[in-house]
């Protein structure tokens, strides 16, 4: 049974890679190529080569990424390399299918005669690719290019920040696009906007949905307050002894992690107990039984009813 689940998960991850490769190929064909700007990373280089030499990104993507995937296979995890390879090959195939009109999506190309597409196309393309990057990374793969380069550098030099490495590579593409696209600033700005949105959206995909809020509450009524918290938020709390350094008075520190939408509810609970105060901080991700605690309590309450 365990092996079957593992196989199903692997197949699901590879399906996501192929599906995201298709979406990226469509994204390039509809928003990026018609509006003459280069996206970030290795595909940005391939896009500029296609623009100047009419050498398809489908072929260039394979030439640039296949060697990177092979190197990643021997240096990084084989699972990561295999999924990245699946993405890169699929993207190239879909790009060639669209180039040679085997499937014609030219009626859907977004390019306006008024020039509004120069602004809106990078916005749309950046958001879409942000979703693609986020989902491929969650599936333990990548879209190739700078993601693999950054991972390889980080593997040999763990002290180096991958994001700063990728930023330098992407900045180089943005600067180069000024010279490639006839000494115009618009392609540079489009590349920067695209890169920013891709980064923000992918980060939100990876962490935003899992972010929670941590309350650290100083109170002398922790038992009653903890009961209210458990009943109203279906999350529990951890209590530890504390001491006020100004007054020297013994008190308690209660730590509670809740969902963002429950912040106001917890603030109202704290207000019920005079002398209590709290400070909050953001938690990017939680491991363990955080969600199971609330589910178990809800289940117990249903059984009682």
C-alpha positions in Angstrom: 0.0 0.0 0.0 2.8 2.4 0.9 4.6 1.7 -2.4 1.4 2.2 -4.3 0.9 5.6 -2.6 4.5 6.6 -3.4 4.0 5.7 -7.1 0.7 7.6 -7.3 2.4 10.7 -5.7 5.3 10.5 -8.1 3.0 10.2 -11.1 1.0 13.1 -9.8 4.2 15.2 -9.5 5.3 14.4 -13.0 1.8 15.2 -14.3 2.0 18.6 -12.7 5.4 19.2 -14.3 4.0 18.4 -17.8 0.9 20.5 -17.2 2.9 23.4 -15.9 5.2 23.1 -18.9 2.2 23.4 -21.2 0.9 26.5 -19.4 4.3 28.1 -19.6 4.6 27.4 -23.3 1.1 29.0 -23.8 2.1 31.9 -21.6 5.2 32.6 -23.7 3.3 32.3 -27.0 0.4 34.6 -26.0 2.0 37.2 -23.8 5.8 37.3 -24.1 6.8 36.7 -27.7 4.2 39.1 -29.3 5.2 41.9 -27.0 9.0 41.6 -27.6 10.5 41.3 -24.1 12.7 38.7 -22.5 11.5 36.9 -19.3 14.0 36.2 -16.6 16.6 33.4 -16.5 17.8 31.0 -19.1 14.6 31.2 -21.0 15.1 34.9 -21.2 18.4 34.2 -23.0 16.7 31.7 -25.3 13.9 34.3 -26.0 16.5 36.9 -27.0 18.3 34.4 -29.3 15.0 33.5 -30.9 14.2 37.2 -31.4 17.6 38.0 -33.0 18.4 34.7 -34.9 14.9 33.2 -35.3 16.2 30.0 -33.6 13.3 28.5 -31.7 13.2 28.6 -27.9 12.1 25.0 -28.1 15.5 23.9 -29.4 17.5 26.4 -27.3 15.7 25.4 -24.1 16.9 21.8 -24.7 20.5 22.9 -25.5 20.7 25.0 -22.3 18.8 22.9 -19.9 19.5 19.3 -20.7 23.2 19.6 -19.7 22.1 21.4 -16.5 19.6 18.6 -15.6 22.3 15.9 -16.3 24.7 17.7 -13.9 21.9 18.1 -11.3 21.2 14.3 -11.6 24.8 13.5 -10.4 25.2 16.3 -7.9 21.7 17.0 -6.6 18.8 14.6 -5.9 17.9 12.4 -8.9 14.2 13.0 -8.2 14.6 16.7 -8.5 16.7 16.3 -11.7 14.2 13.9 -13.2 11.2 16.2 -12.7 13.2 19.2 -13.9 14.1 17.2 -17.0 10.5 16.3 -17.6 9.5 19.9 -17.4 12.2 21.2 -19.8 11.5 18.5 -22.4 7.7 19.0 -22.2 8.1 22.8 -22.5 10.3 22.4 -25.6 7.9 20.1 -27.2 4.9 22.3 -26.6 6.9 25.4 -27.8 7.7 23.6 -31.1 4.1 22.5 -31.4 2.9 26.1 -31.2 5.8 27.4 -33.4 5.0 25.1 -36.3 1.2 25.6 -35.9 0.5 21.9 -35.2 -1.8 23.5 -32.6 -2.6 27.1 -33.6 -3.2 29.4 -30.7 -2.4 32.6 -32.7 -6.0 33.8 -32.4 -5.4 34.2 -28.7 -2.2 36.2 -28.9 -2.4 39.3 -26.7 -1.0 42.4 -28.5 -2.9 45.6 -28.7 -2.4 48.4 -31.3 -2.7 51.0 -28.6 0.4 49.7 -26.7 -1.5 48.7 -23.5 -0.2 45.1 -23.9 3.3 46.4 -23.3 2.2 47.1 -19.7 -0.4 44.4 -19.2 1.4 41.4 -20.8 4.3 41.4 -18.4 1.9 41.6 -15.5 -0.1 38.6 -16.7 2.9 36.6 -17.7 4.6 37.3 -14.4 1.6 36.2 -12.3 1.1 33.0 -14.4 4.8 32.0 -14.3 4.8 32.7 -10.5 2.1 30.1 -10.1 4.1 27.7 -12.4 7.3 28.2 -10.4 5.5 27.7 -7.1 3.8 24.5 -8.1 6.9 23.0 -9.7 9.0 23.7 -6.6 6.3 22.2 -4.4 6.5 19.1 -6.5 10.2 18.9 -5.8 11.1 20.0 -9.4 12.0 23.1 -11.2 11.5 24.9 -14.5 15.2 24.5 -15.2 17.7 27.3 -15.9 18.6 29.6 -13.1 16.8 27.5 -10.5 19.1 24.6 -11.2 22.2 26.9 -11.5 21.3 28.4 -8.1 20.8 25.0 -6.5 24.1 23.7 -7.9 26.0 26.8 -6.6 24.2 26.5 -3.2 25.2 22.8 -3.0 28.9 23.6 -3.3 28.7 26.8 -1.4 25.9 26.5 1.2 26.8 29.9 2.8 25.7 31.7 -0.4 22.1 32.9 -0.8 20.4 31.2 -3.8 18.0 34.2 -4.2 20.9 36.6 -4.6 22.5 34.3 -7.2 19.3 34.1 -9.2 18.8 37.9 -8.9 22.2 38.5 -10.4 21.5 36.2 -13.3 18.1 37.7 -13.9 19.5 41.3 -13.7 22.0 40.3 -16.4 19.2 39.2 -18.7 17.3 42.5 -18.0 20.4 44.6 -18.9 21.1 42.5 -22.0 17.6 43.0 -23.3 18.3 46.7 -23.7 20.9 46.0 -26.4 19.0 43.0 -28.0 15.7 44.9 -28.4 17.0 47.8 -30.3 18.3 49.9 -27.4 14.8 50.4 -25.8 14.0 50.7 -22.1 10.6 49.1 -22.4 11.9 45.5 -22.6 14.1 46.1 -19.6 11.2 47.4 -17.5 9.0 44.6 -18.7 11.6 42.0 -17.7 11.9 43.6 -14.2 8.2 43.7 -13.7 7.8 40.1 -14.9 10.7 39.0 -12.5 9.2 40.8 -9.5 5.7 39.4 -10.0 7.0 35.9 -10.6 9.0 36.0 -7.4 6.2 37.4 -5.3 3.5 35.0 -6.6 5.7 31.9 -6.3 6.7 32.9 -2.8 3.0 33.3 -2.0 2.2 29.9 -3.4 5.0 28.3 -1.4 4.4 30.0 1.9 1.4 32.3 1.9 -1.2 29.6 2.3 0.7 28.1 5.3 1.4 31.3 7.2 -0.1 31.6 10.6 0.0 34.1 13.5 1.8 33.5 16.8 0.5 35.2 20.0 2.7 35.4 23.0 0.4 36.3 25.9 1.5 37.4 29.4 -1.3 36.7 31.8 -2.2 35.6 35.3 -5.4 33.9 34.1 -3.9 31.3 31.7 -6.3 28.5 32.7 -9.5 30.4 31.9 -8.0 32.1 28.9 -6.7 28.7 27.5 -10.1 27.3 27.9 -11.6 30.1 25.8 -9.0 29.8 23.2 -9.5 26.1 22.8 -13.3 26.4 22.6 -13.4 29.4 20.3 -10.5 28.8 17.9 -10.1 25.0 18.2 -6.3 25.5 18.7 -4.5 24.9 22.0 -1.8 26.8 23.8 1.5 26.2 25.6 2.1 27.8 29.0 5.5 28.5 30.6 6.3 30.3 33.9 7.5 33.9 33.5 8.7 36.8 35.7 8.2 40.5 35.2 11.6 42.1 35.6 10.3 45.6 36.5 7.8 44.4 39.2 9.5 41.1 40.1 6.0 39.5 40.0 5.5 35.9 39.0 3.3 35.4 36.0 2.8 33.1 33.0 3.6 33.3 29.3 1.1 31.6 27.0 2.1 30.8 23.4 -0.7 30.2 20.9 -0.6 29.8 17.1 -3.8 30.5 15.2 -5.0 31.2 11.6 -4.9 34.7 10.3 -8.7 35.1 10.2 -8.9 34.3 14.0 -6.7 37.2 15.1 -9.7 39.5 16.0 -11.4 36.6 17.9 -8.2 36.0 20.0 -7.8 39.7 20.7 -11.3 39.8 22.1 -10.5 36.9 24.4 -7.4 38.6 25.7 -9.5 41.8 26.4 -11.7 39.8 28.8 -8.8 39.4 31.2 -7.5 42.7 32.7 -3.8 42.9 33.2 -3.1 40.6 30.3 -1.2 41.7 27.2 0.2 40.1 24.1 2.5 40.6 21.1 2.1 38.9 17.8 4.5 37.7 15.1 4.1 36.0 11.7 4.8 32.3 11.3 5.7 31.2 7.8 5.0 27.5 8.2 4.1 24.9 10.9 5.0 21.2 11.1 3.4 18.6 13.3 0.0 18.3 14.9 -1.1 21.9 14.5 -4.2 21.2 12.3 -4.9 17.8 13.9 -5.5 19.3 17.3 -8.5 21.3 16.1 -9.8 18.4 14.1 -9.7 16.1 17.1 -11.5 18.6 19.3 -14.3 19.1 16.6 -14.6 15.3 16.3 -14.9 14.9 20.1 -17.6 17.6 20.3 -19.7 15.9 17.6 -19.4 12.6 19.5 -20.7 14.3 22.7 -23.7 15.7 20.8 
